[in-house]
Amino acid sequence: MMNTLKKHFVYQADYQHWANDMLFAAVDALDESARQSNQGISFGSIHKTVNHILIVTRNWMSRLKQEPVTTTAEEHFIADWKDLKNALRQEYRAAQRWLEAQPESFFDDQIEYRENHNTSHMIWVRDALTQIMTHAAHQRGQVAAIAVRLGAPEPEMGFLTYKQEMEKSLGNLRASQE
């Protein structure tokens, strides 16, 4: 089976969804005050950092779709933890479905995007998608470190763990169909 850029990024979107759930399971062990407290990371709190992951993912997906980017942290801060988790879950599932619907050639294209101050740039689609995925992983790592320091269990969010779990699930599915 040939691995393509399309398959790679569809898998990456699924991995992001899975890794977010691993993080949420750990962070859910903390109380609201711990999730909201300023921990000295870039966006202050665990909650604001997860909200930032959502906003950045939405903005880059809008750019990839060639839609206007109008989302800012202030405009789209989701105050309720459960609502924020669900919004991020839905964002990555929607991204995965959208990526699945794109032709293979899309992943070899370039797109134009504008930064906040309206400067125009060109970027390869694969680089924009890599930015989405690595940004989320970086921010999740910061959140995980803070959560563990505050007493949450350490989340296992590694890509190889994801692959092993998916292979095990597929094996169980195949066995149940025999």
C-alpha positions, 0 to 999 in steps of 0.5 A: 500500500502506497503512503501518500501525503494525503494519507499521512495528513489524514492519519495525523489529524486522527492522531491529533484527535487521539492525543488530545483525548489522552491529554484531556483524560489527564487534565480532567483529574485537575479541578477548575481552579488548577486548569484556569490558574496562571502557570507561566506558560505562553498563554498562562493557563492550561485552559487558555493554552488548549483554547489557543490550540483550537484557534490556531487550528481553526485559522490554519484550516480556514487558510487551507480552505481559502476562507477568511480568517476572522478568529481571534482568541478574544472573540472565540474564548470558550470558557467552559472546559467541557465545551472547549474539549468538545470544540477541539475534538470536533475541529480535528474530526472536521479537519480529517473529513475535509482532508479525506475529501481533497484530491491527492494533488491538493497536498502538492499545491501552494496557498496564499495566506495573509497574516494579521497585519495583511502581509501576503505569503505563499506556503506549501499545503504540506507545510501548513498542515505540518504547522498545524500538527506540530503546533498542537503537539508542542502546546499539548506538551506544555499543557501535559508538563504543567498538568503533571506538575499540578498532580495529574497523571502523565498522559501517554501521547506518543505517535507510536503509542497511537499507532500501536493502539490503532493496530490493536483495534484493527486486529480486534475488529478483524478477529470479531468479523471472523 
